[in-house]
Amino acid sequence: MHSGGPDGELGASLRYLSQRYAMPYPQIQGLLTDIGTEELGHLEMVASIVHQLTRNLTDEQIQSDPAFASYFVDHTTGVYPTAASGFPWTAASIGVKGDPICDLTEDMAAEQKARVTYDNILRLAKDDPDVTDVIRFLREREIVHFQRFGSAVQMVREHLDQKNVYYTNPAFDQ
């Protein structure tokens, strides 16, 4: 399930909502809050798709897919945050450094990785418009988020150029 993998919606939301605390620029704090909150909505959308696809599976359908059968043993058809490979979500996959350039660059990379994951889902689910329409929407949002984070990196660089410094920890600005 894309919600729980290293490039999933759960990690994205927690990454952005955690990074905002160390962000020294209020406008970018707001951006991280907005996108982090939106990612929680994406988590709900992905979880809803997974639930709709699995809630009425027969025993035969479950047994015919060894990967899902092992998931079913632990979680039945409950929505549990895992990567598509079945690996459970872990906070170790999110990056929070407290450095605006580092964190925003991480965010841009995360959005691109999520976009690629959605591209792969679209390749596999091309015959199911109930899935593909939602995934296309989520893919588009990843692109928008990437662009917004790119603009935020530019804003940080402009702030740093004004100070003529290259580090970003306010403790060193004394």
Backbone torsions as a table, in degrees:
resi	resn	phi	psi	omega
1	MET	NA	127.7	-175.3
2	HIS	-63.0	-20.7	-176.6
3	SER	-65.1	-30.7	-171.9
4	GLY	-108.7	-3.5	179.9
5	GLY	-73.3	175.5	-178.8
6	PRO	-62.5	-20.8	179.0
7	ASP	-110.6	18.6	-173.7
8	GLY	-88.5	178.3	-174.2
9	GLU	-69.6	-35.7	179.4
10	LEU	-62.9	-48.8	178.9
11	GLY	-62.5	-39.8	179.5
12	ALA	-62.8	-47.2	-177.7
13	SER	-62.7	-45.3	-179.2
14	LEU	-69.0	-34.6	177.1
15	ARG	-60.0	-52.2	-174.8
16	TYR	-69.8	-40.5	-179.0
17	LEU	-70.0	-25.1	175.7
18	SER	-82.0	-37.9	-178.0
19	GLN	-66.1	-27.4	-174.1
20	ARG	-62.1	-27.1	-176.2
21	TYR	-67.2	-35.1	-179.4
22	ALA	-92.6	-2.2	-178.2
23	MET	-74.3	119.8	-175.8
24	PRO	-80.1	-3.2	-175.6
25	TYR	-113.5	114.8	-174.7
26	PRO	-54.7	-38.9	-179.1
27	GLN	-63.1	-38.3	-179.9
28	ILE	-78.7	-30.3	171.1
29	GLN	-57.5	-44.9	178.6
30	GLY	-62.3	-40.6	177.8
31	LEU	-61.4	-46.0	179.4
32	LEU	-62.8	-39.0	177.7
33	THR	-64.7	-46.7	-178.7
34	ASP	-62.2	-48.9	-177.3
35	ILE	-70.5	-38.6	177.1
36	GLY	-60.3	-40.2	178.0
37	THR	-68.6	-40.8	177.3
38	GLU	-61.5	-38.7	179.4
39	GLU	-62.2	-32.4	174.8
40	LEU	-63.0	-37.7	174.8
41	GLY	-64.7	-37.2	177.3
42	HIS	-65.2	-38.3	176.8
43	LEU	-57.2	-44.2	178.9
44	GLU	-63.3	-39.2	-179.8
45	MET	-64.7	-46.0	-179.5
46	VAL	-65.1	-43.6	179.6
47	ALA	-61.9	-38.2	178.2
48	SER	-63.8	-41.5	177.6
49	ILE	-61.4	-47.5	-178.9
50	VAL	-60.2	-45.0	179.3
51	HIS	-61.0	-45.3	-179.1
52	GLN	-63.3	-34.4	-178.7
53	LEU	-78.0	-21.1	-173.5
54	THR	-113.8	-14.8	-170.2
55	ARG	-64.0	-27.8	-177.0
56	ASN	-112.7	22.8	179.9
57	LEU	-67.0	142.7	175.5
58	THR	-85.1	164.6	176.1
59	ASP	-57.9	-37.7	-179.9
60	GLU	-65.4	-41.8	178.6
61	GLN	-64.7	-40.7	179.6
62	ILE	-65.6	-44.8	-178.1
63	GLN	-69.1	-24.6	-178.4
64	SER	-77.0	-11.2	179.3
65	ASP	-119.3	98.1	-175.5
66	PRO	-56.3	-36.2	179.7
67	ALA	-65.6	-44.9	-179.8
68	PHE	-72.7	-32.1	179.1
69	ALA	-59.6	-42.7	179.1
70	SER	-69.0	-36.8	174.3
71	TYR	-60.8	-45.2	-177.8
72	PHE	-59.7	-39.2	180.0
73	VAL	-58.7	-41.0	-178.3
74	ASP	-84.3	-34.3	-168.3
75	HIS	-127.5	1.7	-172.2
76	THR	52.4	-129.2	176.1
77	THR	-106.9	21.7	175.0
78	GLY	-66.5	150.4	-179.8
79	VAL	-88.9	109.5	-177.3
80	TYR	-117.8	130.6	-173.9
81	PRO	-70.8	105.0	176.9
82	THR	-134.3	163.9	169.2
83	ALA	-75.8	166.5	178.2
84	ALA	-58.5	-27.8	179.0
85	SER	-75.4	-8.7	-179.5
86	GLY	98.1	-5.8	-179.5
87	PHE	-72.0	127.8	-177.2
88	PRO	-68.1	153.0	179.7
89	TRP	-62.3	144.6	175.7
90	THR	-143.6	145.3	178.0
91	ALA	-66.9	-15.1	-179.7
92	ALA	-63.8	-15.5	-177.0
93	SER	-90.7	-0.7	-179.8
94	ILE	-106.6	148.2	-178.0
95	GLY	-109.5	123.8	174.8
96	VAL	-139.7	109.8	-177.5
97	LYS	-108.5	-23.0	-176.3
98	GLY	86.2	6.2	176.9
99	ASP	-110.6	120.3	-174.1
100	PRO	-55.6	-45.8	-179.3
101	ILE	-64.8	-46.1	-179.4
102	CYS	-61.5	-49.2	-177.2
103	ASP	-65.1	-43.4	-178.4
104	LEU	-68.7	-34.1	175.6
105	THR	-67.0	-40.2	173.9
106	GLU	-59.0	-41.2	-179.2
107	ASP	-65.1	-40.5	177.8
108	MET	-62.9	-43.9	178.6
109	ALA	-63.1	-40.8	179.9
110	ALA	-61.6	-41.5	179.9
111	GLU	-66.1	-37.4	177.9
112	GLN	-68.3	-39.5	178.5
113	LYS	-65.4	-38.7	177.3
114	ALA	-65.2	-39.5	177.9
115	ARG	-60.7	-44.0	179.1
116	VAL	-62.7	-40.2	177.5
117	THR	-60.6	-43.6	177.8
118	TYR	-65.2	-36.9	174.8
119	ASP	-57.3	-43.7	-179.0
120	ASN	-66.7	-39.5	176.9
121	ILE	-62.2	-41.6	179.9
122	LEU	-63.1	-35.0	177.1
123	ARG	-64.0	-36.6	-177.1
124	LEU	-83.0	-31.0	-172.7
125	ALA	-108.1	26.4	-171.5
126	LYS	-61.3	-17.4	-177.6
127	ASP	-96.6	4.5	-175.6
128	ASP	-122.5	93.2	-176.6
129	PRO	-63.0	-24.0	176.8
130	ASP	-65.8	-26.5	176.6
131	VAL	-92.0	-49.1	-171.4
132	THR	-66.3	-33.5	178.9
133	ASP	-63.3	-42.7	179.3
134	VAL	-69.0	-43.2	-178.7
135	ILE	-64.5	-38.5	176.5
136	ARG	-61.9	-41.8	177.4
137	PHE	-60.7	-47.5	-179.1
138	LEU	-64.0	-37.8	177.3
139	ARG	-61.5	-42.9	178.1
140	GLU	-61.4	-39.0	179.3
141	ARG	-65.9	-34.6	176.9
142	GLU	-61.6	-40.3	178.9
143	ILE	-65.2	-43.9	178.3
144	VAL	-61.9	-44.0	179.7
145	HIS	-62.5	-42.0	176.8
146	PHE	-56.4	-45.5	-179.9
147	GLN	-65.2	-41.4	179.4
148	ARG	-63.9	-41.3	177.8
149	PHE	-67.9	-35.1	175.1
150	GLY	-61.7	-41.7	175.8
151	SER	-64.2	-36.8	179.4
152	ALA	-66.6	-38.8	176.7
153	VAL	-60.1	-42.5	178.9
154	GLN	-62.4	-41.6	178.0
155	MET	-61.7	-42.7	179.0
156	VAL	-63.5	-43.8	179.1
157	ARG	-59.9	-40.3	178.1
158	GLU	-63.9	-40.6	176.2
159	HIS	-63.0	-43.2	-178.8
160	LEU	-67.4	-37.9	177.9
161	ASP	-64.0	-35.3	179.1
162	GLN	-63.2	-36.4	-179.5
163	LYS	-86.2	-15.6	-176.6
164	ASN	58.7	41.7	174.6
165	VAL	-129.0	162.0	-175.8
166	TYR	-123.1	5.4	173.3
167	TYR	-109.1	163.4	-171.6
168	THR	-126.4	4.2	179.9
169	ASN	-81.6	117.6	-177.3
170	PRO	-57.2	-24.9	179.0
171	ALA	-63.0	-25.3	-178.8
172	PHE	-89.9	-5.3	-177.2
173	ASP	-81.6	12.8	-176.6
174	GLN	-71.5	NA	NA
